[in-house]
Amino acid sequence: MVKHFDEIYNQYFKDVYKYIFALSQSKETAEEITQETFFKALKGIDSFRGDCDLRVWLCQIAKHTYFRELKKDKHVAGELDLEQPDRTDTEADFIKKESALQIYQILHHMEEPYKEVFSVRTFGELPFKEIGQIFGKSEGWARVIYYRAKVKIQERLEEEQHE
C-alpha cells in the first residue's frame, strides 16, 4: 500500500501544490498544506470510494485543510508579493501595485465558484480541463465560470474608477 501511495504522491503532488498556491499565494502555505493533504490522504485512503477522480479527492482534502487553517489562524494566510525589484520608475511601479491590490481585494469578496476558478486558473495556471475535474464539472463549465469571473472583476474595476 505504501509503495502504491508513493506513486499517488509523485503523480499528484504538483497538482495539489499548484491548487493550494493559487488559493493562498504563499509558497510556504502551499508546501505545508500539500504535505498535510497527503498525510491525511494516506490515513484515509481506505475511505476513498472511487466515485470521483483521485485528483479531485486530493484537491478537496487540500481545500478543506487550507480553509481550516485560515479559520484557525484568523488572518490571511498568504501575502501578496507585489514588489518588483530592478524597477526605477516608481510611479509606474506604484500604479501596478495599486491595480494588483485592487484586483486581489475584488477577488477576495467575490462569491464562489468564481473566486476559486479564477484563482486556480490565473495564479495556479491550471488548465480548464483540470479545473473542471476538481469541481466535478466539465471543461466548458470551467471556461464559462472563469470568463464570468473575469467580467465581474473588470466591471468592478470600472465602477471603482468612476467613484
WOHU-V420034 format. One record per residue. N is the residue number from 1. RES is the residue in three letters. SS is DSSP state (H for helix, E for strand, L for the rest). Layout:
<<N | RES | SS> <N | RES | SS>>
This chain:
<<1 | MET | L> <2 | VAL | H> <3 | LYS | H> <4 | HIS | H> <5 | PHE | H> <6 | ASP | H> <7 | GLU | H> <8 | ILE | H> <9 | TYR | H> <10 | ASN | H> <11 | GLN | H> <12 | TYR | H> <13 | PHE | H> <14 | LYS | H> <15 | ASP | H> <16 | VAL | H> <17 | TYR | H> <18 | LYS | H> <19 | TYR | H> <20 | ILE | H> <21 | PHE | H> <22 | ALA | H> <23 | LEU | H> <24 | SER | H> <25 | GLN | L> <26 | SER | L> <27 | LYS | H> <28 | GLU | H> <29 | THR | H> <30 | ALA | H> <31 | GLU | H> <32 | GLU | H> <33 | ILE | H> <34 | THR | H> <35 | GLN | H> <36 | GLU | H> <37 | THR | H> <38 | PHE | H> <39 | PHE | H> <40 | LYS | H> <41 | ALA | H> <42 | LEU | H> <43 | LYS | H> <44 | GLY | H> <45 | ILE | H> <46 | ASP | H> <47 | SER | H> <48 | PHE | L> <49 | ARG | L> <50 | GLY | L> <51 | ASP | L> <52 | CYS | L> <53 | ASP | L> <54 | LEU | H> <55 | ARG | H> <56 | VAL | H> <57 | TRP | H> <58 | LEU | H> <59 | CYS | H> <60 | GLN | H> <61 | ILE | H> <62 | ALA | H> <63 | LYS | H> <64 | HIS | H> <65 | THR | H> <66 | TYR | H> <67 | PHE | H> <68 | ARG | H> <69 | GLU | H> <70 | LEU | H> <71 | LYS | H> <72 | LYS | H> <73 | ASP | H> <74 | LYS | L> <75 | HIS | L> <76 | VAL | L> <77 | ALA | L> <78 | GLY | L> <79 | GLU | L> <80 | LEU | L> <81 | ASP | L> <82 | LEU | L> <83 | GLU | L> <84 | GLN | L> <85 | PRO | L> <86 | ASP | L> <87 | ARG | L> <88 | THR | L> <89 | ASP | L> <90 | THR | H> <91 | GLU | H> <92 | ALA | H> <93 | ASP | H> <94 | PHE | H> <95 | ILE | H> <96 | LYS | H> <97 | LYS | H> <98 | GLU | H> <99 | SER | H> <100 | ALA | H> <101 | LEU | H> <102 | GLN | H> <103 | ILE | H> <104 | TYR | H> <105 | GLN | H> <106 | ILE | H> <107 | LEU | H> <108 | HIS | H> <109 | HIS | H> <110 | MET | L> <111 | GLU | L> <112 | GLU | L> <113 | PRO | L> <114 | TYR | H> <115 | LYS | H> <116 | GLU | H> <117 | VAL | H> <118 | PHE | H> <119 | SER | H> <120 | VAL | H> <121 | ARG | H> <122 | THR | H> <123 | PHE | L> <124 | GLY | L> <125 | GLU | L> <126 | LEU | L> <127 | PRO | L> <128 | PHE | H> <129 | LYS | H> <130 | GLU | H> <131 | ILE | H> <132 | GLY | H> <133 | GLN | H> <134 | ILE | H> <135 | PHE | H> <136 | GLY | L> <137 | LYS | L> <138 | SER | L> <139 | GLU | H> <140 | GLY | H> <141 | TRP | H> <142 | ALA | H> <143 | ARG | H> <144 | VAL | H> <145 | ILE | H> <146 | TYR | H> <147 | TYR | H> <148 | ARG | H> <149 | ALA | H> <150 | LYS | H> <151 | VAL | H> <152 | LYS | H> <153 | ILE | H> <154 | GLN | H> <155 | GLU | H> <156 | ARG | H> <157 | LEU | H> <158 | GLU | H> <159 | GLU | H> <160 | GLU | H> <161 | GLN | H> <162 | HIS | H> <163 | GLU | L>>
